[in-house]
């Protein structure tokens, strides 16, 4: 009985400790402020296609003549987020939409062409991915080749683990300043009848993170201290058994592997 009490106290202490790999949730007020309501997601910024480092842009002047057809139309966005365009110079492209880049180039070409308007599209997008991690079965990155929602991304990652906190799944979305804005959604209501759930659509660069629940962190702590430190735990267990048997006057033979 006494040994069981000591074990319970030890488990309680371990469950109160956070492991080095834990990512803590913010305060409840922040969670409430940043929660994506399943009936109204109008406050969430709509998905916007933004140019990233490593993209290849296809830029064509709308009034281009047949003689200009063979001119360069593909432009690589360098690691510093810029590219050079004829008669214009260096253009900052990263974190801007293709329409914003097209407007800047068109304005700067007014001194060169009578009809300077250009169209910009992303021809090659190696960074067209979303990332799903945390307490999911298969954390990974997915190529965003078509429209996809948070729910589809989580299912594609094998679903949430039993230790997951499905009520506070985080969506990290980068804004036009390159800073991540965090929003939370409740995945536990995914199968609730009559919820009329609207999908939260993802955009390139989004991160979906599934945190662990309080119980999940406690289980991880117990696993860390008992299972991953097996040699130390076994040594203490064998020594303790031997002392108890010795003090009781009984004879015990212990065979070590």
N, C-alpha and C positions, 0 to 999 in steps of 0.2 A: 504493500500500500504506500509506504514511504517512498519507494523507488518510483512508483507511478506518479506521485505528486511532484517529485523532482523533475521527472521527464516532462510533465505538463508545463511547469514553470519555465523550463528551458525552451520548449517549443514556443511559448508565448513571447519570450524575450527575442527569439530569432525572428518571429513574425513581425515584430515591431521594428526590426532593423531593415534598412533599405540596402539592397545589393548594389555593387558598383555599376551594374548595367541598367539600373532602373531609370526611367524617364518619368518625372513626376508631373501630374496634372496641375494646372493653375488653380487659383482660388475659385470657389463656386460662383462668385459674382462675375468673374471673367468668363467662365463656362456659359453662364446664362446669357451674357451679352453677345457672345460669339456663336451661339447655337443657331444652326440652320433649321428653321421650323419646317416640318414636313408638308404643311399646307401653304406656306408663303415663303418663297426663297427670293423675293424681289430685292432684298437688301444685299444679296450675294452678287459681287461683280460678275457680269456675264463673261463667258469664255472669250478671250481675245487672242488672236494669233499674233505672236510677237517674234521678231527675228532674234536668233541666238548666234553666238560665236560658232563658226564652222558651217553655217548655212551657205548654200549657193543660191544667189538671187538671179532671176531672169528679168532683165529690164529692157523694155522695148518702147521706143518712141511711137506714139499712136499714129503720127503722120509720116512714118518712115516710108521712104520711096523704095522701089525695087532695087535701085542701085546701092542702097544702104543695107540690103538684106543680109549680106555676108559680114556685116560689122559685128563686133563682140557684143553679146547680149547676156552672157553669164559672168557673174561677179562673186568672188569668194569673200565671205566675211572673215576677216583675220582674227587671231586670238585677242586682239585689243578691241574688237567690236566694230572695226571700221573697214571700209573698202574705198577704192579710188574709181571715180567715174570721169570719162573724157569731158573736157571743157569745164568741169565743176570742181574737181579735186577730191579731197578726203571727205567722206560722208560717215557720220556716226549712225550705225544701224542697230546695234544690240539693244534689246528691250523696247524697240519701237515697232509699230505695225507697218506692213508693207505700204499701206496708204499714206502714212506719215512720211516715209522715205520718198515715195513718189511725188508728194507735194513739194518737198524741199528741192528735189532735183528739177522738177518742172519750173519752179520759180527761178532757179539759178541758170536755166537754159534760155530764159526769155531774151537775153542779149545775143544769143547764138542762132536760134531758130524762130521762125515766124509762128510755128505751131509747136511749142516746146513740151506739151503734156506727155508724160511717160506713164507706163503701167509697170508695177513691180509685183512679182510673184516669187514665192519660195519654191525653187526647182528641186533642190536636194536638201533634206532636213534630217541630218544624223541625230539631232537632239530632240526628235519628235517622240518623246517618251513620257510616261508617268511611272511613278515609283510607289510600290506598296510594300510596307514593312511593319515590324512590330509583331504582335501576337496573331499572326496568320500562319497557315500551314506551309506555304511556299513563298516567302518574301522574294520579290523580284521586280524587274523593270519591264514594262510592256510598251511595245511600239504602238503609238496612237494613230493607227491607219484609218480609223473611222470613229464616229461619235461613240463615246463610252461614258458611263456614269460611275459614281463611287461604288454603288452596289455591284455593278458588273465587274469592276476591278477587284473587289474583295472576293467575289465568287471565283474569278479567274486565278486568284492566288490560293485557292483551295479552301476558302472560308476562314472564319475566326477559330482560334483555339479555345478549349474550355476555360482557360485562365484569362481570356480577354475581357476587357471592359467595353462591351458592345454599345453602351449608352453614351460613350464619349469618344467616338472615332474622330480623329483630327484630319482636316484638309488644310494643307499648307500651300498657299498660292502666292507666287511672286507678283508684286505690283510693278508699275512702270519705273519705280525708283530702285528696283532690284532687291526690295525687302520682302520677306515672307509675311503674309497676313494669315492668321490661323482662324479656322472656323471648326465647329464641332457639329456632328450629326449623330442621331440615335439609330444605330443599325438593329437594335434589339426589336424594333417595331416593324421589321422588314416583312414579316408574315402576318401582321395583324389585319384581320378582315375589316374592310370599310375605312381604312386609314387614308385611301386615295393618295398614296405616296407619290410625290413627284421626284423624278431622278435628278440628282445634282450632277450636271455634266462636267467632265474633266477637260482641261486644256494642257497643252504640252508644258512639261516641267513641273506639273502638280505632284505633290507628295501626299499619299494617304497613309496615315500612321494609326495603327490599332494598339492602344496602350493596354497594359495588364491591369486587372482588377486588384483590389487590396488583397484578396485571397490568393490571386495569382502570384503577387510579389511575395506573400508569406510562403507559398509552396516553393518558390524559387530560392528563398532564403534557407529553408529546411534542406533542399536538395544541395545547395552550395556547402553548407556546414556539415552535413551528414554523409552524403553520397560522394561528393567530390573530394572529401578529406577522409576517405575510407581507411587508409592505413593507420592514421592517428586515432580514429574512432575505435577501430578494432583492437588496437593496443590497449586503450583504456578499458574496453569492455572485458577483455580476457583477464587483465590484472585485477579488476574489481571482482569478478566471479571467483577468482582464486582466493582472494583475501576473505571473502564471505564464507567459502567452504572451509577454509583453514580455521577461521574463528569458531565455526560451529562444531569442529572436531571431526568432521567427515573426511573421507579420503577421496580425492578427485584426481584423475589423470587427464591432462590436457595435451593433445597432440597438435603441434603447429605444422602447417604445410611447408 
